[in-house]
Amino acid sequence: MITKEIFRCVKCGYEANADHNAAQNILRRAGLARMACQANLNRGRQQELAEAYNSSSIVV
């Protein structure tokens, strides 16, 4: 259900349909959460590789 309520920013005066504005905020936050999750996964992989390299029993 779409309402005709208007979102108005008290700081800058921006106006938009409240439902549309909320949907945009949800999508933006979901994207940021996904990027943060991916960064944590990558950081974990890098740490695992470093630990495996440091604990290897290869003698040169």
Secondary structure, 3 states (H helix, E strand, C coil): CCCCCEEECCCCCCEEEHHHHHHHHHHHHHHHHHHHHHHHHHHHHHHHHHHHHHCCCCCC
